[in-house]
Amino acid sequence: MATEMDVRATWATEWQFEIDDDTGHHVTLDVDEQGGGHNEGFRPMGMLLVAIAGCMGMSVLPILLKNRQQVTGYELHVHGVRAPEHPKVFTEISIEHVVSGHNVQPEAMHRSIELAETKYCGVSAMLGKTARITNTFRLLEAE
């Protein structure tokens, strides 16, 4: 069965929009001063990078934990490169997964990322239609 979602964007000032979703969450979108805004919120394209970071993290971490990896910390660093011409879509997105823990196995990390990319992260699947997405990881041994 299809999942439906709704958001409402309300124009606030100049280029700024206040966005609410059907779960009661809120975010502000704006552009920087150069673009005529006030730099008081995320840019729409930046939200796509936020979305892929969250989706990959929420896909990878449960797989690692299910495989009994002792994760104590997890960060994702996402970098996007946009096309020079409008509509300036992302052409490249790199995601670095930085995992801290005790004896986290590289094989488990590879498999978790692979499953997130191919099965669980819809944002990655969607953005992958226009951008080359690469995932790398660093494993840090926790004290």
C-alpha positions, 0 to 999 in steps of 0.5 A, a space after each residue: 500500500 502506498 504511503 502518503 505524506 503532506 506538507 504545507 509551505 507558507 510564504 513568510 517574507 521575501 524568499 522565506 517559507 515556513 514549512 509544516 508537515 502532517 506530523 506537526 514538525 516545522 522547518 524554515 526555508 530561506 536563501 542567503 543575503 546574496 539571493 535576496 533572503 535573510 539566511 534564516 533557514 535551510 536552502 531547499 537543495 540543502 534539505 536534500 542533503 539533510 534528507 539523504 544523510 538522515 535516510 542513510 543513517 536511519 538505514 545503516 545504523 539499525 542494520 549494524 546494530 542487528 548484526 551485533 556491532 558495538 556502535 557508540 557513535 555515528 556521523 555522516 558527512 555529506 557533500 554535494 556538487 551541483 550542475 553549473 546550469 539551471 536547474 542546478 541538480 546535484 550531479 555528485 553526492 559523497 557520503 562519509 560514514 564515521 562510525 565509532 565503536 568496539 571492533 566494528 567490522 568493515 564487512 558489516 559496514 560494507 553490507 549495511 551501506 549496500 543494503 541501505 543503497 539498494 533496498 532501504 534508503 528511498 532518498 538515495 534511490 531517488 537522488 541516484 537518478 541524477 547524481 553519482 552517489 558514493 559512500 565511504 566509511 571510517 571506523 574509529 575504535 572507541 576508548 
